[in-house]
């Protein structure tokens, strides 16, 4: 199911033995455009500690009650490897984190989540010593909050800014950026597929996309909060394909 990401940033987190906090923000992998962690604002016994929750731990997203239910107990979360709040997340920390929970490390294996395309643990953990796939010295984790309001730079200039993200809540991949083009009258909100992103200038807070301003401005309007139906996606894909053919 495709859903807006930002509304989840206010959802409660439910462990197997009770509620323990709220989702505060997310960290995504800027190489594969995938949410790797939910960041928890924790109540009571863990207040002040930054807690990361992998999508491997997510059992269900309860839309009516605004709760993200987890496969973890409070004690498991309390005993998880601590992270320094003022330091970037290191690959060494991630390795300890995944080993603690017994999950496959997502950067090992042929798929988006290591052995598979979804964060579902089937008991199969690849042996890192026999897998030489991409294992960068430094992680590529970014805060979703950091990229909100980044400007969109088309092939012929700036147009709009990032307003939200559309994720596939099975794979946790970011499928689209929700872009607000209201600074270009008459303006509206549209979706840009992450496959169109060429690069991101983190220093200049700008996302470069392989689309023209005309292609973005004339894309089918997106209405936040409405379910994204296959018909809308096809309409968007057809529009972008036509624009790509015209500019080729």
Secondary structure, 3 states (H helix, E strand, C coil): CEEECHHHHHCEEEECCEEEEEEEEEEEECCCCEEEEEEEEECHHHCCCCEEECHHHEEEEECCCCEEEECCCHHHHHCCCCCCCCCCCCHHHHHHHHHHHCCCCCCCCCECCECCCCCCCCCCCCCHHHCCCCCCCCCCEEEHHHHCCCEEEECCEEEEEEEEEEEECCCCEEEEEEEECCCCCCCCEEEEEHHHEEEEECCCCEEEECCCHHHHHCCCCCCCCCCCCHHHHHHHHHHHHHHHHHHC
